[in-house]
Amino acid sequence: MAKVIKNRSHMKNDILFTNFRMIFQGIKFLALAVLFIYILILQGRNRFINSYMIMIYGIYTIYRIIYLSKKKNILKQCIEGEKNFLKLAERLPKNYKVIHNLNLNYDGKKSKVDVVVVGDSGVFVIDIKNVTGTIKGNVYDEDLIQIKKTKEGDEFENKMFNPLPEVNSNSEKICAFLKENHIYINVQSMVVFVDDNVNLDLNGTCPTAYFEINDSKENLFINYITNYNTDVHLSKYDKKNIVSLLCN
């Protein structure tokens, strides 16, 4: 079983901060409601103008609460997706290391990387997506189209940011960082879609590999990692050095 090296998740901090913002917005809404009633009852000729302005601000506050609630749900969904992926990654051979939540600082720029796998067959930079529906588009598009169905069976579309170019950029940064430390190895980028109800319909070719992970395709992912490059066999010292460089 592969060893998982867990760093603190920034998403847990984001959820905590979002909770505080929701509480603040809730308190603000209650204060606006009290002020609205006070103006209607006690103020004179200007009460309708003032109450109208407060009502608009109150509606905006409700919108902010709804927005923050959706953001919190997305963050929780991302965390759940990462947990599911790590359970799968643990099935890699014991001589593989899985670095979770890597904060990469290279060339004056900071990047957050979901997972880096270091093993006999090389180094893999992995972005995890926990989304449902059919994902369509070209691998080089800035946005992809997510097609989902309502409970009534009606289809609707959302735009979603295309993760393929970004994770490829992160892999290039890690590759350059390792070369600066005299480790010359190509770094493979990957995007893994972990929800059981996702279907990929992407066209075009790019350096980044992408996978759907469900019960029938888990072994495909494991085999892809372990058999990625038969010409590469990182030594125990190389793997230890790479993990040390990335984690420090």
Secondary structure, DSSP 4 states (H G I P E B T S, - for coil): -PEEEEPPPHHHHHHHHHHHHHHHHHHHHHHHHHHHHHHHHH--TTHHHHHHHHHHHHHHHHHHHHHHHHHHHHHHHHHHHHHHHHHHHTTS-TT-EEEEEEEEEETTEEEEEEEEEEETTEEEEEEEE---EEEEEETT-SEEEEEEE-TTS-EEEEEEE--HHHHHHHHHHHHHHHHHTT----EEEEEEE--TTEEEEEES--SSEEEE-STTTHHHHHHHHHTS-TT----HHHHHHHHHHHH-
